[in-house]
Amino acid sequence: MKALEVLASLLAPPRCPVCDEVLLPGTQCAACAPALDRLAYADCRPPCAVPGLSGLRSGWRYDGGIQEGILRMKFASRPDQAENFILLLLSRPGMCTFVREFDIIIPVPSTKSERRARGYDLPQLLGRALSRRTGVPAASHLQKVRDTRRQVELGGAERRRNLNGAFAAAGPVRGCRVLLVDDVTTTGSTLRECAAALRCAGAADVWGITIAATN
């Protein structure tokens, strides 16, 4: 472990993103393991397909302790849990190898209201943590080009209409294999529109990765 990582672990020790207990570096929470196993997707493949994505990987169903931990990370001023969730996600079999197949990691853009309310950009934190742990570069090569309503307020068809044409590439992606990162996928509308913008800009392939999925 690098000196800076040792110092970081002393100042902000890793915590279980589910129960929030302090962990020894490099260990997982034995108390939460059975519940996580019940929520885990086989091969990290949720039973949903997102048009425009070549594939999607999610660690767990959005339920139980995973849901509680994600809500804490999003709405209880716990940006530190982004690193802990990425460590947990990368502990799934084959996940590190999967991520390292890509040229670039791109976070799904947050809305201005989300950044203002939380004080941080959660997908960016997840993308940076994923980059640090795998060595794949991360960049904010997507931007939101028009305001939209909050997706949580809308149904499936409304979500698709709400985001249609809302994103555009904001950096060079031509010929790249891109991995989009977000915290949760519900209908896949956000990932689909982001993928469409990246493909229009010349991305060779676009996949998605989230901590959890709702189905």
Secondary structure, DSSP 8 states (H G I E B T S, - for coil): --HHHHHHHHHS--B-TTT--B--TT---TTTHHHHHHHB-GGG--S---TT-S-EEEEEES-HHHHHHHHHHHHTT-TTHHHHHHHHHHTSTTHHHHHTT-SEEEE----HHHHHHHSS-HHHHHHHHHHHHH---B---EEE-S----GGGS-HHHHHHHHTT-EEE-S--TT-EEEEEEEEESSSHHHHHHHHHHHHTT-SEEEEEEEEE--
